[in-house]
Amino acid sequence: MAHPDGNPAHHTQKMKGELNAIIDHLREDITKVDDPQFKAMFETSAEVLGGLVKAFTHYEQKSEAAWKG
């Protein structure tokens, strides 16, 4: 009998939600601090996490783009 959490889409969707929440938080904080290095670090972090969200989406769509540069 398969485990109820055995569906990969359940996990990728959950992680995408959590990552998107972090991305939103990072971008909100960029507006609160007046330090160029801080802003760059938080924007870069949001972009990197956005790449993970995109990879999860490609995985869900069974796209080979998730595994190519």
CHARMM-style PDB file with segment names, atoms N, HN, CA, C and O in Angstrom:
ATOM      1  N   MET     1       0.843  -1.185   0.000  1.00  0.00      PROA
ATOM      2  CA  MET     1       0.000   0.000   0.000  1.00  0.00      PROA
ATOM      3  C   MET     1       0.890   1.251   0.000  1.00  0.00      PROA
ATOM      4  O   MET     1       1.829   1.347   0.791  1.00  0.00      PROA
ATOM      5  N   ALA     2       0.596   2.196  -0.879  1.00  0.00      PROA
ATOM      6  HN  ALA     2      -0.166   2.118  -1.522  1.00  0.00      PROA
ATOM      7  CA  ALA     2       1.395   3.409  -1.002  1.00  0.00      PROA
ATOM      8  C   ALA     2       1.169   4.337   0.188  1.00  0.00      PROA
ATOM      9  O   ALA     2       0.065   4.438   0.723  1.00  0.00      PROA
ATOM     10  N   HSD     3       2.230   5.000   0.578  1.00  0.00      PROA
ATOM     11  HN  HSD     3       3.127   4.918   0.143  1.00  0.00      PROA
ATOM     12  CA  HSD     3       2.157   5.981   1.658  1.00  0.00      PROA
ATOM     13  C   HSD     3       1.337   7.174   1.165  1.00  0.00      PROA
ATOM     14  O   HSD     3       1.487   7.573   0.010  1.00  0.00      PROA
ATOM     15  N   PRO     4       0.472   7.758   2.006  1.00  0.00      PROA
ATOM     16  CA  PRO     4      -0.379   8.872   1.561  1.00  0.00      PROA
ATOM     17  C   PRO     4       0.415  10.076   1.060  1.00  0.00      PROA
ATOM     18  O   PRO     4      -0.066  10.830   0.214  1.00  0.00      PROA
ATOM     19  N   ASP     5       1.626  10.255   1.578  1.00  0.00      PROA
ATOM     20  HN  ASP     5       2.016   9.642   2.265  1.00  0.00      PROA
ATOM     21  CA  ASP     5       2.459  11.373   1.148  1.00  0.00      PROA
ATOM     22  C   ASP     5       3.414  10.972   0.024  1.00  0.00      PROA
ATOM     23  O   ASP     5       4.396  11.665  -0.241  1.00  0.00      PROA
ATOM     24  N   GLY     6       3.120   9.850  -0.634  1.00  0.00      PROA
ATOM     25  HN  GLY     6       2.322   9.287  -0.419  1.00  0.00      PROA
ATOM     26  CA  GLY     6       4.003   9.345  -1.680  1.00  0.00      PROA
ATOM     27  C   GLY     6       3.889  10.067  -3.009  1.00  0.00      PROA
ATOM     28  O   GLY     6       4.648   9.776  -3.933  1.00  0.00      PROA
ATOM     29  N   ASN     7       2.958  11.002  -3.126  1.00  0.00      PROA
ATOM     30  HN  ASN     7       2.341  11.239  -2.376  1.00  0.00      PROA
ATOM     31  CA  ASN     7       2.786  11.755  -4.363  1.00  0.00      PROA
ATOM     32  C   ASN     7       3.788  12.912  -4.380  1.00  0.00      PROA
ATOM     33  O   ASN     7       3.694  13.812  -3.546  1.00  0.00      PROA
ATOM     34  N   PRO     8       4.755  12.907  -5.323  1.00  0.00      PROA
ATOM     35  CA  PRO     8       5.757  13.980  -5.362  1.00  0.00      PROA
ATOM     36  C   PRO     8       5.134  15.364  -5.527  1.00  0.00      PROA
ATOM     37  O   PRO     8       5.646  16.337  -4.972  1.00  0.00      PROA
ATOM     38  N   ALA     9       4.036  15.469  -6.282  1.00  0.00      PROA
ATOM     39  HN  ALA     9       3.620  14.679  -6.733  1.00  0.00      PROA
ATOM     40  CA  ALA     9       3.409  16.776  -6.506  1.00  0.00      PROA
ATOM     41  C   ALA     9       2.944  17.399  -5.193  1.00  0.00      PROA
ATOM     42  O   ALA     9       2.985  18.619  -5.036  1.00  0.00      PROA
ATOM     43  N   HSD    10       2.511  16.581  -4.267  1.00  0.00      PROA
ATOM     44  HN  HSD    10       2.477  15.590  -4.394  1.00  0.00      PROA
ATOM     45  CA  HSD    10       2.104  17.091  -2.950  1.00  0.00      PROA
ATOM     46  C   HSD    10       3.271  17.835  -2.307  1.00  0.00      PROA
ATOM     47  O   HSD    10       3.092  18.919  -1.751  1.00  0.00      PROA
ATOM     48  N   HSD    11       4.442  17.262  -2.383  1.00  0.00      PROA
ATOM     49  HN  HSD    11       4.587  16.382  -2.834  1.00  0.00      PROA
ATOM     50  CA  HSD    11       5.623  17.840  -1.739  1.00  0.00      PROA
ATOM     51  C   HSD    11       6.164  19.046  -2.509  1.00  0.00      PROA
ATOM     52  O   HSD    11       6.538  20.049  -1.901  1.00  0.00      PROA
ATOM     53  N   THR    12       6.207  18.957  -3.835  1.00  0.00      PROA
ATOM     54  HN  THR    12       5.903  18.142  -4.329  1.00  0.00      PROA
ATOM     55  CA  THR    12       6.721  20.091  -4.603  1.00  0.00      PROA
ATOM     56  C   THR    12       5.807  21.302  -4.460  1.00  0.00      PROA
ATOM     57  O   THR    12       6.287  22.431  -4.358  1.00  0.00      PROA
ATOM     58  N   GLN    13       4.515  21.081  -4.453  1.00  0.00      PROA
ATOM     59  HN  GLN    13       4.126  20.164  -4.536  1.00  0.00      PROA
ATOM     60  CA  GLN    13       3.581  22.201  -4.297  1.00  0.00      PROA
ATOM     61  C   GLN    13       3.704  22.839  -2.914  1.00  0.00      PROA
ATOM     62  O   GLN    13       3.658  24.061  -2.778  1.00  0.00      PROA
ATOM     63  N   LYS    14       3.860  22.008  -1.905  1.00  0.00      PROA
ATOM     64  HN  LYS    14       3.898  21.015  -2.016  1.00  0.00      PROA
ATOM     65  CA  LYS    14       4.015  22.524  -0.545  1.00  0.00      PROA
ATOM     66  C   LYS    14       5.306  23.350  -0.432  1.00  0.00      PROA
ATOM     67  O   LYS    14       5.301  24.438   0.143  1.00  0.00      PROA
ATOM     68  N   MET    15       6.397  22.832  -0.980  1.00  0.00      PROA
ATOM     69  HN  MET    15       6.400  21.948  -1.447  1.00  0.00      PROA
ATOM     70  CA  MET    15       7.673  23.544  -0.911  1.00  0.00      PROA
ATOM     71  C   MET    15       7.622  24.834  -1.721  1.00  0.00      PROA
ATOM     72  O   MET    15       8.179  25.849  -1.304  1.00  0.00      PROA
ATOM     73  N   LYS    16       6.957  24.804  -2.879  1.00  0.00      PROA
ATOM     74  HN  LYS    16       6.505  23.979  -3.219  1.00  0.00      PROA
ATOM     75  CA  LYS    16       6.829  26.019  -3.675  1.00  0.00      PROA
ATOM     76  C   LYS    16       6.090  27.101  -2.887  1.00  0.00      PROA
ATOM     77  O   LYS    16       6.453  28.275  -2.947  1.00  0.00      PROA
ATOM     78  N   GLY    17       5.070  26.707  -2.161  1.00  0.00      PROA
ATOM     79  HN  GLY    17       4.775  25.753  -2.112  1.00  0.00      PROA
ATOM     80  CA  GLY    17       4.343  27.668  -1.334  1.00  0.00      PROA
ATOM     81  C   GLY    17       5.224  28.285  -0.262  1.00  0.00      PROA
ATOM     82  O   GLY    17       5.187  29.494  -0.032  1.00  0.00      PROA
ATOM     83  N   GLU    18       6.012  27.449   0.387  1.00  0.00      PROA
ATOM     84  HN  GLU    18       6.042  26.467   0.201  1.00  0.00      PROA
ATOM     85  CA  GLU    18       6.897  27.944   1.439  1.00  0.00      PROA
ATOM     86  C   GLU    18       8.005  28.819   0.858  1.00  0.00      PROA
ATOM     87  O   GLU    18       8.336  29.860   1.425  1.00  0.00      PROA
ATOM     88  N   LEU    19       8.577  28.399  -0.271  1.00  0.00      PROA
ATOM     89  HN  LEU    19       8.307  27.553  -0.731  1.00  0.00      PROA
ATOM     90  CA  LEU    19       9.619  29.203  -0.905  1.00  0.00      PROA
ATOM     91  C   LEU    19       9.062  30.545  -1.369  1.00  0.00      PROA
ATOM     92  O   LEU    19       9.713  31.576  -1.198  1.00  0.00      PROA
ATOM     93  N   ASN    20       7.872  30.544  -1.950  1.00  0.00      PROA
ATOM     94  HN  ASN    20       7.343  29.707  -2.089  1.00  0.00      PROA
ATOM     95  CA  ASN    20       7.267  31.807  -2.387  1.00  0.00      PROA
ATOM     96  C   ASN    20       7.015  32.742  -1.208  1.00  0.00      PROA
ATOM     97  O   ASN    20       7.144  33.958  -1.350  1.00  0.00      PROA
ATOM     98  N   ALA    21       6.662  32.200  -0.060  1.00  0.00      PROA
ATOM     99  HN  ALA    21       6.557  31.212   0.056  1.00  0.00      PROA
ATOM    100  CA  ALA    21       6.472  33.028   1.132  1.00  0.00      PROA
ATOM    101  C   ALA    21       7.802  33.666   1.545  1.00  0.00      PROA
ATOM    102  O   ALA    21       7.832  34.836   1.926  1.00  0.00      PROA
ATOM    103  N   ILE    22       8.887  32.915   1.474  1.00  0.00      PROA
ATOM    104  HN  ILE    22       8.863  31.965   1.165  1.00  0.00      PROA
ATOM    105  CA  ILE    22      10.207  33.463   1.811  1.00  0.00      PROA
ATOM    106  C   ILE    22      10.609  34.524   0.793  1.00  0.00      PROA
ATOM    107  O   ILE    22      11.139  35.573   1.160  1.00  0.00      PROA
ATOM    108  N   ILE    23      10.358  34.252  -0.486  1.00  0.00      PROA
ATOM    109  HN  ILE    23       9.927  33.400  -0.784  1.00  0.00      PROA
ATOM    110  CA  ILE    23      10.667  35.231  -1.535  1.00  0.00      PROA
ATOM    111  C   ILE    23       9.931  36.536  -1.262  1.00  0.00      PROA
ATOM    112  O   ILE    23      10.523  37.613  -1.334  1.00  0.00      PROA
ATOM    113  N   ASP    24       8.657  36.444  -0.952  1.00  0.00      PROA
ATOM    114  HN  ASP    24       8.176  35.569  -0.893  1.00  0.00      PROA
ATOM    115  CA  ASP    24       7.870  37.649  -0.649  1.00  0.00      PROA
ATOM    116  C   ASP    24       8.447  38.392   0.548  1.00  0.00      PROA
ATOM    117  O   ASP    24       8.537  39.619   0.534  1.00  0.00      PROA
ATOM    118  N   HSD    25       8.834  37.662   1.572  1.00  0.00      PROA
ATOM    119  HN  HSD    25       8.761  36.665   1.583  1.00  0.00      PROA
ATOM    120  CA  HSD    25       9.397  38.270   2.782  1.00  0.00      PROA
ATOM    121  C   HSD    25      10.717  38.978   2.459  1.00  0.00      PROA
ATOM    122  O   HSD    25      10.948  40.103   2.902  1.00  0.00      PROA
ATOM    123  N   LEU    26      11.578  38.313   1.687  1.00  0.00      PROA
ATOM    124  HN  LEU    26      11.391  37.398   1.328  1.00  0.00      PROA
ATOM    125  CA  LEU    26      12.848  38.936   1.299  1.00  0.00      PROA
ATOM    126  C   LEU    26      12.605  40.248   0.563  1.00  0.00      PROA
ATOM    127  O   LEU    26      13.244  41.259   0.855  1.00  0.00      PROA
ATOM    128  N   ARG    27      11.694  40.228  -0.378  1.00  0.00      PROA
ATOM    129  HN  ARG    27      11.174  39.407  -0.615  1.00  0.00      PROA
ATOM    130  CA  ARG    27      11.443  41.424  -1.195  1.00  0.00      PROA
ATOM    131  C   ARG    27      10.773  42.532  -0.377  1.00  0.00      PROA
ATOM    132  O   ARG    27      11.006  43.713  -0.634  1.00  0.00      PROA
ATOM    133  N   GLU    28       9.959  42.171   0.586  1.00  0.00      PROA
ATOM    134  HN  GLU    28       9.770  41.212   0.795  1.00  0.00      PROA
ATOM    135  CA  GLU    28       9.372  43.181   1.475  1.00  0.00      PROA
ATOM    136  C   GLU    28      10.454  43.849   2.313  1.00  0.00      PROA
ATOM    137  O   GLU    28      10.449  45.066   2.497  1.00  0.00      PROA
ATOM    138  N   ASP    29      11.381  43.038   2.818  1.00  0.00      PROA
ATOM    139  HN  ASP    29      11.385  42.049   2.668  1.00  0.00      PROA
ATOM    140  CA  ASP    29      12.437  43.583   3.675  1.00  0.00      PROA
ATOM    141  C   ASP    29      13.383  44.493   2.908  1.00  0.00      PROA
ATOM    142  O   ASP    29      13.992  45.382   3.504  1.00  0.00      PROA
ATOM    143  N   ILE    30      13.522  44.295   1.607  1.00  0.00      PROA
ATOM    144  HN  ILE    30      13.028  43.573   1.123  1.00  0.00      PROA
ATOM    145  CA  ILE    30      14.388  45.154   0.796  1.00  0.00      PROA
ATOM    146  C   ILE    30      13.947  46.609   0.922  1.00  0.00      PROA
ATOM    147  O   ILE    30      14.781  47.514   0.922  1.00  0.00      PROA
ATOM    148  N   THR    31      12.656  46.833   1.027  1.00  0.00      PROA
ATOM    149  HN  THR    31      11.978  46.097   1.026  1.00  0.00      PROA
ATOM    150  CA  THR    31      12.139  48.203   1.103  1.00  0.00      PROA
ATOM    151  C   THR    31      12.312  48.826   2.484  1.00  0.00      PROA
ATOM    152  O   THR    31      12.122  50.031   2.651  1.00  0.00      PROA
ATOM    153  N   LYS    32      12.670  48.013   3.470  1.00  0.00      PROA
ATOM    154  HN  LYS    32      12.824  47.034   3.334  1.00  0.00      PROA
ATOM    155  CA  LYS    32      12.734  48.494   4.847  1.00  0.00      PROA
ATOM    156  C   LYS    32      14.130  48.927   5.288  1.00  0.00      PROA
ATOM    157  O   LYS    32      14.274  49.623   6.293  1.00  0.00      PROA
ATOM    158  N   VAL    33      15.156  48.519   4.545  1.00  0.00      PROA
ATOM    159  HN  VAL    33      15.039  47.953   3.729  1.00  0.00      PROA
ATOM    160  CA  VAL    33      16.530  48.785   4.971  1.00  0.00      PROA
ATOM    161  C   VAL    33      17.245  49.574   3.881  1.00  0.00      PROA
ATOM    162  O   VAL    33      17.144  49.252   2.698  1.00  0.00      PROA
ATOM    163  N   ASP    34      17.961  50.601   4.291  1.00  0.00      PROA
ATOM    164  HN  ASP    34      18.043  50.862   5.252  1.00  0.00      PROA
ATOM    165  CA  ASP    34      18.664  51.454   3.334  1.00  0.00      PROA
ATOM    166  C   ASP    34      20.159  51.104   3.328  1.00  0.00      PROA
ATOM    167  O   ASP    34      21.000  51.901   3.744  1.00  0.00      PROA
ATOM    168  N   ASP    35      20.460  49.916   2.855  1.00  0.00      PROA
ATOM    169  HN  ASP    35      19.777  49.269   2.517  1.00  0.00      PROA
ATOM    170  CA  ASP    35      21.847  49.452   2.749  1.00  0.00      PROA
ATOM    171  C   ASP    35      21.973  48.710   1.425  1.00  0.00      PROA
ATOM    172  O   ASP    35      21.352  47.661   1.254  1.00  0.00      PROA
ATOM    173  N   PRO    36      22.758  49.227   0.486  1.00  0.00      PROA
ATOM    174  CA  PRO    36      22.856  48.614  -0.845  1.00  0.00      PROA
ATOM    175  C   PRO    36      23.293  47.142  -0.829  1.00  0.00      PROA
ATOM    176  O   PRO    36      22.781  46.337  -1.608  1.00  0.00      PROA
ATOM    177  N   GLN    37      24.227  46.793   0.047  1.00  0.00      PROA
ATOM    178  HN  GLN    37      24.643  47.447   0.680  1.00  0.00      PROA
ATOM    179  CA  GLN    37      24.668  45.397   0.117  1.00  0.00      PROA
ATOM    180  C   GLN    37      23.552  44.484   0.613  1.00  0.00      PROA
ATOM    181  O   GLN    37      23.373  43.376   0.108  1.00  0.00      PROA
ATOM    182  N   PHE    38      22.810  44.959   1.599  1.00  0.00      PROA
ATOM    183  HN  PHE    38      22.956  45.860   2.009  1.00  0.00      PROA
ATOM    184  CA  PHE    38      21.670  44.208   2.116  1.00  0.00      PROA
ATOM    185  C   PHE    38      20.647  43.981   1.013  1.00  0.00      PROA
ATOM    186  O   PHE    38      20.170  42.864   0.811  1.00  0.00      PROA
ATOM    187  N   LYS    39      20.315  45.064   0.295  1.00  0.00      PROA
ATOM    188  HN  LYS    39      20.702  45.971   0.459  1.00  0.00      PROA
ATOM    189  CA  LYS    39      19.331  44.980  -0.780  1.00  0.00      PROA
ATOM    190  C   LYS    39      19.782  43.989  -1.849  1.00  0.00      PROA
ATOM    191  O   LYS    39      18.982  43.180  -2.320  1.00  0.00      PROA
ATOM    192  N   ALA    40      21.054  44.044  -2.236  1.00  0.00      PROA
ATOM    193  HN  ALA    40      21.704  44.700  -1.854  1.00  0.00      PROA
ATOM    194  CA  ALA    40      21.584  43.137  -3.256  1.00  0.00      PROA
ATOM    195  C   ALA    40      21.539  41.688  -2.771  1.00  0.00      PROA
ATOM    196  O   ALA    40      21.170  40.785  -3.523  1.00  0.00      PROA
ATOM    197  N   MET    41      21.914  41.476  -1.518  1.00  0.00      PROA
ATOM    198  HN  MET    41      22.213  42.209  -0.907  1.00  0.00      PROA
ATOM    199  CA  MET    41      21.915  40.124  -0.965  1.00  0.00      PROA
ATOM    200  C   MET    41      20.499  39.555  -0.911  1.00  0.00      PROA
ATOM    201  O   MET    41      20.286  38.394  -1.259  1.00  0.00      PROA
ATOM    202  N   PHE    42      19.542  40.354  -0.485  1.00  0.00      PROA
ATOM    203  HN  PHE    42      19.716  41.297  -0.202  1.00  0.00      PROA
ATOM    204  CA  PHE    42      18.172  39.865  -0.383  1.00  0.00      PROA
ATOM    205  C   PHE    42      17.549  39.659  -1.760  1.00  0.00      PROA
ATOM    206  O   PHE    42      16.799  38.703  -1.957  1.00  0.00      PROA
ATOM    207  N   GLU    43      17.846  40.541  -2.715  1.00  0.00      PROA
ATOM    208  HN  GLU    43      18.456  41.318  -2.554  1.00  0.00      PROA
ATOM    209  CA  GLU    43      17.307  40.370  -4.060  1.00  0.00      PROA
ATOM    210  C   GLU    43      17.912  39.134  -4.717  1.00  0.00      PROA
ATOM    211  O   GLU    43      17.205  38.376  -5.382  1.00  0.00      PROA
ATOM    212  N   THR    44      19.220  38.923  -4.535  1.00  0.00      PROA
ATOM    213  HN  THR    44      19.794  39.538  -3.995  1.00  0.00      PROA
ATOM    214  CA  THR    44      19.865  37.735  -5.081  1.00  0.00      PROA
ATOM    215  C   THR    44      19.278  36.474  -4.453  1.00  0.00      PROA
ATOM    216  O   THR    44      19.037  35.487  -5.148  1.00  0.00      PROA
ATOM    217  N   SER    45      19.052  36.504  -3.167  1.00  0.00      PROA
ATOM    218  HN  SER    45      19.248  37.306  -2.602  1.00  0.00      PROA
ATOM    219  CA  SER    45      18.453  35.360  -2.482  1.00  0.00      PROA
ATOM    220  C   SER    45      17.064  35.057  -3.039  1.00  0.00      PROA
ATOM    221  O   SER    45      16.719  33.897  -3.265  1.00  0.00      PROA
ATOM    222  N   ALA    46      16.274  36.099  -3.258  1.00  0.00      PROA
ATOM    223  HN  ALA    46      16.554  37.042  -3.075  1.00  0.00      PROA
ATOM    224  CA  ALA    46      14.930  35.911  -3.815  1.00  0.00      PROA
ATOM    225  C   ALA    46      15.013  35.307  -5.213  1.00  0.00      PROA
ATOM    226  O   ALA    46      14.206  34.445  -5.559  1.00  0.00      PROA
ATOM    227  N   GLU    47      15.971  35.745  -6.017  1.00  0.00      PROA
ATOM    228  HN  GLU    47      16.627  36.446  -5.736  1.00  0.00      PROA
ATOM    229  CA  GLU    47      16.137  35.210  -7.370  1.00  0.00      PROA
ATOM    230  C   GLU    47      16.550  33.740  -7.339  1.00  0.00      PROA
ATOM    231  O   GLU    47      16.040  32.936  -8.120  1.00  0.00      PROA
ATOM    232  N   VAL    48      17.461  33.388  -6.451  1.00  0.00      PROA
ATOM    233  HN  VAL    48      17.875  34.041  -5.817  1.00  0.00      PROA
ATOM    234  CA  VAL    48      17.907  31.992  -6.333  1.00  0.00      PROA
ATOM    235  C   VAL    48      16.745  31.094  -5.924  1.00  0.00      PROA
ATOM    236  O   VAL    48      16.545  30.028  -6.507  1.00  0.00      PROA
ATOM    237  N   LEU    49      15.989  31.520  -4.937  1.00  0.00      PROA
ATOM    238  HN  LEU    49      16.151  32.386  -4.464  1.00  0.00      PROA
ATOM    239  CA  LEU    49      14.837  30.728  -4.508  1.00  0.00      PROA
ATOM    240  C   LEU    49      13.792  30.643  -5.617  1.00  0.00      PROA
ATOM    241  O   LEU    49      13.129  29.616  -5.767  1.00  0.00      PROA
ATOM    242  N   GLY    50      13.644  31.710  -6.388  1.00  0.00      PROA
ATOM    243  HN  GLY    50      14.183  32.543  -6.266  1.00  0.00      PROA
ATOM    244  CA  GLY    50      12.741  31.687  -7.533  1.00  0.00      PROA
ATOM    245  C   GLY    50      13.155  30.633  -8.550  1.00  0.00      PROA
ATOM    246  O   GLY    50      12.309  30.001  -9.182  1.00  0.00      PROA
ATOM    247  N   GLY    51      14.466  30.448  -8.702  1.00  0.00      PROA
ATOM    248  HN  GLY    51      15.153  30.961  -8.188  1.00  0.00      PROA
ATOM    249  CA  GLY    51      14.964  29.391  -9.584  1.00  0.00      PROA
ATOM    250  C   GLY    51      14.572  28.006  -9.088  1.00  0.00      PROA
ATOM    251  O   GLY    51      14.263  27.125  -9.890  1.00  0.00      PROA
ATOM    252  N   LEU    52      14.581  27.812  -7.794  1.00  0.00      PROA
ATOM    253  HN  LEU    52      14.831  28.529  -7.143  1.00  0.00      PROA
ATOM    254  CA  LEU    52      14.139  26.531  -7.225  1.00  0.00      PROA
ATOM    255  C   LEU    52      12.656  26.310  -7.467  1.00  0.00      PROA
ATOM    256  O   LEU    52      12.239  25.202  -7.804  1.00  0.00      PROA
ATOM    257  N   VAL    53      11.859  27.355  -7.299  1.00  0.00      PROA
ATOM    258  HN  VAL    53      12.198  28.255  -7.025  1.00  0.00      PROA
ATOM    259  CA  VAL    53      10.424  27.245  -7.560  1.00  0.00      PROA
ATOM    260  C   VAL    53      10.206  26.841  -9.018  1.00  0.00      PROA
ATOM    261  O   VAL    53       9.376  25.982  -9.318  1.00  0.00      PROA
ATOM    262  N   LYS    54      10.949  27.460  -9.905  1.00  0.00      PROA
ATOM    263  HN  LYS    54      11.623  28.158  -9.662  1.00  0.00      PROA
ATOM    264  CA  LYS    54      10.839  27.147 -11.337  1.00  0.00      PROA
ATOM    265  C   LYS    54      11.238  25.690 -11.610  1.00  0.00      PROA
ATOM    266  O   LYS    54      10.586  25.005 -12.398  1.00  0.00      PROA
ATOM    267  N   ALA    55      12.292  25.227 -10.971  1.00  0.00      PROA
ATOM    268  HN  ALA    55      12.822  25.783 -10.331  1.00  0.00      PROA
ATOM    269  CA  ALA    55      12.722  23.838 -11.147  1.00  0.00      PROA
ATOM    270  C   ALA    55      11.655  22.866 -10.650  1.00  0.00      PROA
ATOM    271  O   ALA    55      11.408  21.839 -11.283  1.00  0.00      PROA
ATOM    272  N   PHE    56      11.025  23.182  -9.527  1.00  0.00      PROA
ATOM    273  HN  PHE    56      11.226  24.016  -9.013  1.00  0.00      PROA
ATOM    274  CA  PHE    56       9.948  22.323  -9.019  1.00  0.00      PROA
ATOM    275  C   PHE    56       8.782  22.288  -9.992  1.00  0.00      PROA
ATOM    276  O   PHE    56       8.181  21.236 -10.210  1.00  0.00      PROA
ATOM    277  N   THR    57       8.462  23.435 -10.578  1.00  0.00      PROA
ATOM    278  HN  THR    57       8.950  24.289 -10.401  1.00  0.00      PROA
ATOM    279  CA  THR    57       7.380  23.499 -11.562  1.00  0.00      PROA
ATOM    280  C   THR    57       7.714  22.645 -12.775  1.00  0.00      PROA
ATOM    281  O   THR    57       6.865  21.906 -13.273  1.00  0.00      PROA
ATOM    282  N   HSD    58       8.949  22.745 -13.248  1.00  0.00      PROA
ATOM    283  HN  HSD    58       9.639  23.345 -12.844  1.00  0.00      PROA
ATOM    284  CA  HSD    58       9.366  21.923 -14.388  1.00  0.00      PROA
ATOM    285  C   HSD    58       9.292  20.438 -14.045  1.00  0.00      PROA
ATOM    286  O   HSD    58       8.898  19.623 -14.879  1.00  0.00      PROA
ATOM    287  N   TYR    59       9.666  20.093 -12.834  1.00  0.00      PROA
ATOM    288  HN  TYR    59       9.986  20.755 -12.156  1.00  0.00      PROA
ATOM    289  CA  TYR    59       9.571  18.696 -12.399  1.00  0.00      PROA
ATOM    290  C   TYR    59       8.117  18.232 -12.452  1.00  0.00      PROA
ATOM    291  O   TYR    59       7.819  17.147 -12.951  1.00  0.00      PROA
ATOM    292  N   GLU    60       7.219  19.064 -11.933  1.00  0.00      PROA
ATOM    293  HN  GLU    60       7.461  19.945 -11.527  1.00  0.00      PROA
ATOM    294  CA  GLU    60       5.796  18.710 -11.927  1.00  0.00      PROA
ATOM    295  C   GLU    60       5.269  18.518 -13.346  1.00  0.00      PROA
ATOM    296  O   GLU    60       4.397  17.683 -13.590  1.00  0.00      PROA
ATOM    297  N   GLN    61       5.806  19.296 -14.271  1.00  0.00      PROA
ATOM    298  HN  GLN    61       6.514  19.973 -14.073  1.00  0.00      PROA
ATOM    299  CA  GLN    61       5.373  19.211 -15.664  1.00  0.00      PROA
ATOM    300  C   GLN    61       6.154  18.146 -16.436  1.00  0.00      PROA
ATOM    301  O   GLN    61       5.963  17.971 -17.639  1.00  0.00      PROA
ATOM    302  N   LYS    62       7.023  17.450 -15.737  1.00  0.00      PROA
ATOM    303  HN  LYS    62       7.179  17.592 -14.759  1.00  0.00      PROA
ATOM    304  CA  LYS    62       7.881  16.413 -16.327  1.00  0.00      PROA
ATOM    305  C   LYS    62       8.722  16.984 -17.474  1.00  0.00      PROA
ATOM    306  O   LYS    62       8.991  16.307 -18.467  1.00  0.00      PROA
ATOM    307  N   SER    63       9.124  18.234 -17.311  1.00  0.00      PROA
ATOM    308  HN  SER    63       8.906  18.784 -16.505  1.00  0.00      PROA
ATOM    309  CA  SER    63       9.910  18.921 -18.324  1.00  0.00      PROA
ATOM    310  C   SER    63      11.389  18.651 -18.098  1.00  0.00      PROA
ATOM    311  O   SER    63      11.859  18.687 -16.961  1.00  0.00      PROA
ATOM    312  N   GLU    64      12.126  18.380 -19.170  1.00  0.00      PROA
ATOM    313  HN  GLU    64      11.744  18.351 -20.093  1.00  0.00      PROA
ATOM    314  CA  GLU    64      13.564  18.185 -19.053  1.00  0.00      PROA
ATOM    315  C   GLU    64      14.272  19.501 -18.798  1.00  0.00      PROA
ATOM    316  O   GLU    64      15.449  19.501 -18.435  1.00  0.00      PROA
ATOM    317  N   ALA    65      13.585  20.629 -18.979  1.00  0.00      PROA
ATOM    318  HN  ALA    65      12.629  20.628 -19.274  1.00  0.00      PROA
ATOM    319  CA  ALA    65      14.202  21.930 -18.732  1.00  0.00      PROA
ATOM    320  C   ALA    65      14.657  22.063 -17.273  1.00  0.00      PROA
ATOM    321  O   ALA    65      15.557  22.848 -16.975  1.00  0.00      PROA
ATOM    322  N   ALA    66      14.049  21.314 -16.381  1.00  0.00      PROA
ATOM    323  HN  ALA    66      13.318  20.676 -16.623  1.00  0.00      PROA
ATOM    324  CA  ALA    66      14.431  21.390 -14.972  1.00  0.00      PROA
ATOM    325  C   ALA    66      15.849  20.887 -14.760  1.00  0.00      PROA
ATOM    326  O   ALA    66      16.481  21.224 -13.759  1.00  0.00      PROA
ATOM    327  N   TRP    67      16.352  20.095 -15.675  1.00  0.00      PROA
ATOM    328  HN  TRP    67      15.839  19.821 -16.489  1.00  0.00      PROA
ATOM    329  CA  TRP    67      17.664  19.473 -15.476  1.00  0.00      PROA
ATOM    330  C   TRP    67      18.703  20.004 -16.464  1.00  0.00      PROA
ATOM    331  O   TRP    67      19.810  19.472 -16.548  1.00  0.00      PROA
ATOM    332  N   LYS    68      18.355  21.032 -17.196  1.00  0.00      PROA
ATOM    333  HN  LYS    68      17.456  21.464 -17.128  1.00  0.00      PROA
ATOM    334  CA  LYS    68      19.298  21.648 -18.138  1.00  0.00      PROA
ATOM    335  C   LYS    68      19.583  23.071 -17.684  1.00  0.00      PROA
ATOM    336  O   LYS    68      18.745  23.718 -17.055  1.00  0.00      PROA
ATOM    337  N   GLY    69      20.766  23.542 -18.010  1.00  0.00      PROA
ATOM    338  HN  GLY    69      21.446  23.017 -18.521  1.00  0.00      PROA
ATOM    339  CA  GLY    69      21.178  24.886 -17.624  1.00  0.00      PROA
ATOM    340  C   GLY    69      20.564  25.987 -18.405  1.00  0.00      PROA
ATOM    341  OT1 GLY    69      20.851  27.158 -18.152  1.00  0.00      PROA
TER     342      GLY     69
END
